[in-house]
Amino acid sequence: MAHYSIAIVGAGPAGYFTAQALQNAQNEDRIFSIDLFERLPTMWGLVRSGVAPDHPKIKTVAKVFEKVAAEPNFRLFGNIEIGRDIDIEDLTSRYDAVVMCTGSSIGKKLGIPGEDFPGSISAAEFVPWYNGHPDYARLDIDLSGTTAVVIGAGNVAMDCARMLALNPSELDPTDTPEYALSKFHSSNIRKVYIAGRRGVEHAAFTAPELRDLPKLEHTDIHIDADQVSAAHARVEAIGEIEKHTVSNLEAWRLIAEHPKSGHERAMEFRFLSTPKEIKGNGKVEEVVFGINKIENGKVIDTGESYSIPCSLVISAIGYQAAPINGVYFHNGIIENEAGRVLGTNIYTVGWAKRGPSGVIGTNKSDASDVVNLILEDLKEPKATMDIQMLIPESHQVIDQGSWSKINAAEISAGEPAGKPRIKEVSWTKLLSLGLN
Ligand SMILES: Cc1cc2nc3c(=O)[nH]c(=O)nc-3n(C[C@H](O)[C@H](O)[C@H](O)COP(=O)(O)OP(=O)(O)OC[C@H]3O[C@@H](n4cnc5c(N)ncnc54)[C@H](O)[C@@H]3O)c2cc1C
């Protein structure tokens, strides 16, 4: 019987699904001890700090993660940042395999003039702010103007726009932290534009998210019906249409045809629009867009432009991985071949491996593919010293027991208000909840 030790870095979906795949791969010939390291005192990665508060069902996947964590071969080391508190070499020398599941947390830049004006922020800041991530809770997001522009044509852009355009009373029963909730309640934003560079048919929004939009009770959704028809005509001219494009175009048609109620709050989609410049006098006042057209399937700049006056711009055009000492990154991801970091016993799963694509479930199949590679590569188990020896006694580790205390305290704080939880957003308080 071979007994292997595996380190997983990052307690998001990729981390937990990797642990689950390893647990499932145990048999009479091999068993695994799994140590999961997480830099935050809270777990579940973007399930906690990315998924929008008004989509609580999606967060129920956390129950699966907690089941994985309850197995006897699993240990949690929260409040430990790899590359800072423990070096990557300390993991590679002690563990038979190290699986980096550290995600993608830095927003890609637009690279246009005015991008650094106050009032221009990235979804990589706005999303963790409204989700109570302890590193972002103190951001001062200015919602005093009436109009916001969200740049990007994927589900993250949609989440940002929806959170701004919702009637905040819809967020009252959610786990939106109190500081963000009161900011949304006093927000003057009434009109939110979402702008995409390419055509309606190219947008990366997924059909279920689009189909949910007309269900918003207090917000009108606008899309130019002619743009939807033109997109239909273009894809039909190509012939073979992918299934998701068909569902998306159908969802767009329903949005265009849905009767508008004349709500003060509105979201409007603008396609074929490339942001060229953010203008203003020391702060955001307007975004200038170049107008594109599609010819022979290619997006072409017409040379014409238009602008949208606004006070807030959120760019949601993708993420790249944050650097980690001792790990080689290339093009925003950990350099890897199908999940193997060649020449090492390091592997990677999830957004750190693939970049920011796919839903939570995508990380499950990804994890099981990479665990198969690990099984192929494993040789004699290492006889190693426990990693605990490297953690000073003064450093508070959030183990599974401490995390359960934090989780339970948040849930019980939410009960009187009928909320799933009230998130604690300060590092210090989270750490002290872990002690109680
Ligand atoms: C705004 C937004 C909304 C989304 N909404 C949905 C949705 O509704 N439905 C859906 O299916 N998918 C959604 N997704 C996608 C989903 O969240 C991702 O597919 C998934 O979270 C990626 O998992 P991951 O484990 O690779 O990364 P993450 O979830 O980002 O987890 C990475 C973890 O690694 C930790 N970490 C990073 N560096 C270190 C380090 N050096 N040491 C220790 N720990 C470290 C981080 O703190 C984090 O906890 C959304 C994504 C975003 C950004």
The ligand as an SDF file (V2000), in Angstrom:
LIG
                    3D

 53 58  0  0  0  0  0  0  0  0999 V2000
  -17.7090   37.4760  -10.9520 C   0  0  0  0  0  0  0  0  0  0  0  0
  -17.7930   35.9940  -11.2050 C   0  0  0  0  0  0  0  0  0  0  0  0
  -19.0240   35.3670  -11.1580 C   0  0  0  0  0  0  0  0  0  0  0  0
  -19.1220   33.9960  -11.4180 C   0  0  0  0  0  0  0  0  0  0  0  0
  -20.3450   33.4250  -11.3910 N   0  0  0  0  0  0  0  0  0  0  0  0
  -20.4710   32.1170  -11.6660 C   0  0  0  0  0  0  0  0  0  0  0  0
  -21.7490   31.4930  -11.6400 C   0  0  0  0  0  0  0  0  0  0  0  0
  -22.7580   32.1510  -11.3590 O   0  0  0  0  0  0  0  0  0  0  0  0
  -21.8160   30.1490  -11.9270 N   0  0  0  0  0  0  0  0  0  0  0  0
  -20.7040   29.4220  -12.2430 C   0  0  0  0  0  0  0  0  0  0  0  0
  -20.8090   28.2140  -12.4950 O   0  0  0  0  0  0  0  0  0  0  0  0
  -19.4680   29.9820  -12.2660 N   0  0  0  0  0  0  0  0  0  0  0  0
  -19.3270   31.3050  -11.9880 C   0  0  0  0  0  0  0  0  0  0  0  0
  -18.0870   31.8830  -12.0200 N   0  0  0  0  0  0  0  0  0  0  0  0
  -16.9140   31.0660  -12.3880 C   0  0  0  0  0  0  0  0  0  0  0  0
  -16.3490   30.2710  -11.1830 C   0  0  0  0  0  0  0  0  0  0  0  0
  -16.3440   31.0960  -10.0560 O   0  0  0  0  0  0  0  0  0  0  0  0
  -14.9510   29.7530  -11.5410 C   0  0  0  0  0  0  0  0  0  0  0  0
  -15.0900   28.7820  -12.5720 O   0  0  0  0  0  0  0  0  0  0  0  0
  -14.2240   29.0960  -10.3710 C   0  0  0  0  0  0  0  0  0  0  0  0
  -14.3350   29.8180   -9.1740 O   0  0  0  0  0  0  0  0  0  0  0  0
  -12.7300   28.9020  -10.6780 C   0  0  0  0  0  0  0  0  0  0  0  0
  -12.2060   28.1220   -9.6530 O   0  0  0  0  0  0  0  0  0  0  0  0
  -10.6740   28.1640   -9.1930 P   0  0  0  0  0  0  0  0  0  0  0  0
  -10.6220   27.2720   -8.0290 O   0  0  0  0  0  0  0  0  0  0  0  0
   -9.8020   27.9380  -10.3610 O   0  0  0  0  0  0  0  0  0  0  0  0
  -10.4000   29.6850   -8.7340 O   0  0  0  0  0  0  0  0  0  0  0  0
  -10.9380   30.5330   -7.4860 P   0  0  0  0  0  0  0  0  0  0  0  0
  -12.3770   30.2710   -7.2380 O   0  0  0  0  0  0  0  0  0  0  0  0
  -10.5300   31.9360   -7.7670 O   0  0  0  0  0  0  0  0  0  0  0  0
  -10.1100   29.9910   -6.2260 O   0  0  0  0  0  0  0  0  0  0  0  0
   -8.7300   30.2530   -6.0870 C   0  0  0  0  0  0  0  0  0  0  0  0
   -8.3670   30.2660   -4.6100 C   0  0  0  0  0  0  0  0  0  0  0  0
   -6.9420   30.2740   -4.4740 O   0  0  0  0  0  0  0  0  0  0  0  0
   -6.5930   31.1430   -3.4090 C   0  0  0  0  0  0  0  0  0  0  0  0
   -5.2030   31.5680   -3.5960 N   0  0  0  0  0  0  0  0  0  0  0  0
   -4.7080   32.3620   -4.5640 C   0  0  0  0  0  0  0  0  0  0  0  0
   -3.3740   32.4970   -4.4290 N   0  0  0  0  0  0  0  0  0  0  0  0
   -3.0010   31.7630   -3.3540 C   0  0  0  0  0  0  0  0  0  0  0  0
   -1.7470   31.5200   -2.7230 C   0  0  0  0  0  0  0  0  0  0  0  0
   -0.5940   32.0430   -3.1770 N   0  0  0  0  0  0  0  0  0  0  0  0
   -1.7310   30.7040   -1.6110 N   0  0  0  0  0  0  0  0  0  0  0  0
   -2.8790   30.1510   -1.1260 C   0  0  0  0  0  0  0  0  0  0  0  0
   -4.0920   30.3760   -1.6970 N   0  0  0  0  0  0  0  0  0  0  0  0
   -4.1510   31.1600   -2.8080 C   0  0  0  0  0  0  0  0  0  0  0  0
   -7.6020   32.2790   -3.5380 C   0  0  0  0  0  0  0  0  0  0  0  0
   -7.7120   33.0580   -2.3460 O   0  0  0  0  0  0  0  0  0  0  0  0
   -8.8760   31.5040   -3.8790 C   0  0  0  0  0  0  0  0  0  0  0  0
   -9.5740   31.1250   -2.7010 O   0  0  0  0  0  0  0  0  0  0  0  0
  -17.9550   33.2620  -11.7460 C   0  0  0  0  0  0  0  0  0  0  0  0
  -16.7060   33.8890  -11.7700 C   0  0  0  0  0  0  0  0  0  0  0  0
  -16.6280   35.2530  -11.4980 C   0  0  0  0  0  0  0  0  0  0  0  0
  -15.2880   35.9450  -11.5430 C   0  0  0  0  0  0  0  0  0  0  0  0
  1  2  1  0
  2  3  1  0
  2 52  2  0
  3  4  2  0
  4  5  1  0
  4 50  1  0
  5  6  2  0
  6  7  1  0
  6 13  1  0
  7  8  2  0
  7  9  1  0
  9 10  1  0
 10 11  2  0
 10 12  1  0
 12 13  2  0
 13 14  1  0
 14 15  1  0
 14 50  1  0
 15 16  1  0
 16 17  1  0
 16 18  1  0
 18 19  1  0
 18 20  1  0
 20 21  1  0
 20 22  1  0
 22 23  1  0
 23 24  1  0
 24 25  2  0
 24 26  1  0
 24 27  1  0
 27 28  1  0
 28 29  2  0
 28 30  1  0
 28 31  1  0
 31 32  1  0
 32 33  1  0
 33 34  1  0
 33 48  1  0
 34 35  1  0
 35 36  1  0
 35 46  1  0
 36 37  1  0
 36 45  1  0
 37 38  2  0
 38 39  1  0
 39 40  1  0
 39 45  2  0
 40 41  1  0
 40 42  2  0
 42 43  1  0
 43 44  2  0
 44 45  1  0
 46 47  1  0
 46 48  1  0
 48 49  1  0
 50 51  2  0
 51 52  1  0
 52 53  1  0
M  END
$$$$
